[in-house]
Amino acid sequence: MPYVIAEPCIDVQDRACVNVCPVACIHYEAEKDRKLYIDPNECIDCGACEPACPVEAIFAELDLPNRWVKYERIDALWFRDKHAARALVDEAKKRS
């Protein structure tokens, strides 16, 4: 995962990062998702999204704070099983 969108994005979903992404690798389903997700197979590791995020929710994988490491797994899972990823987001937010 080159970049991960962590907890600060939950229930904010500011799409400034989507607008600057040159390969359109940031996804979500309106009305279903509480946060945005970066597709690890589409991301080119350009870093344009990170400074565009107004809530500082986007991190390079190696810079991801320990308290939000679970979002690396959640982001990758969303592209295989959206329902399971959404459940993990809900659970993570309850615990925070």
Secondary structure as UniProt FT lines:
FT   STRAND          3..5
FT   HELIX           7..9
FT   TURN            10..12
FT   HELIX           16..20
FT   TURN            22..23
FT   STRAND          26..27
FT   TURN            30..32
FT   STRAND          37..38
FT   TURN            40..42
FT   HELIX           49..52
FT   TURN            54..55
FT   STRAND          58..60
FT   HELIX           61..63
FT   HELIX           66..68
FT   HELIX           70..78
FT   TURN            79..80
FT   HELIX           82..95
//
